[in-house]
Amino acid sequence: GPLPDGAKPALIESLLGKPTSKSKISHYDGEAPFGAYSQTWRYVDKGLELTIHGRDPKLETGYMSNIVATAGSPFTSRLGIGVGSSEADARAAYGPLLNTETSTPHFLAIGWEWTFLVFEVRGGKVVKAAYGFKALPAEREE
């Protein structure tokens, strides 16, 4: 898609415009490798949800750490897979990169440790694509 890894808020807004909505900025009191502050930006008309993380409470120096594409999103991965792509195409594009320990029949996970590209598949089609920090749902059906 058009958003580079770690995109800053100003770049995101220049490429996508103002978000439909922004959550309140939340603060995490534990160890936070991406910064203790975060905010969710929603672009309903683009089928996108972004998470902005940062170390400052106003997120002025924040950056995009997660992106989730759902129905209506025209955005695709670097290999051209997105919502609406077939499961077969996703497996063909990413097969050698699939993390077999974390993937399930409905969640194709590419990545390791904390950062994943995840395609949720239903009925042979990609219905959601997520990339970033903890993109793989902790609770997922096998």
ABEGO torsion letter per residue (X at the ends): XABBBGBBAAAAAAAAEBBABBBBBBBBABBBAAEABBBBBBBAAAGBBBBBBBABAAGAABBBABBBBBBGBABBBAAGBBBGBBAAAAAAAAAAABBAAABBAABBBBEBEABBBBBBBBGGBBABBBBEBGABBABBBX
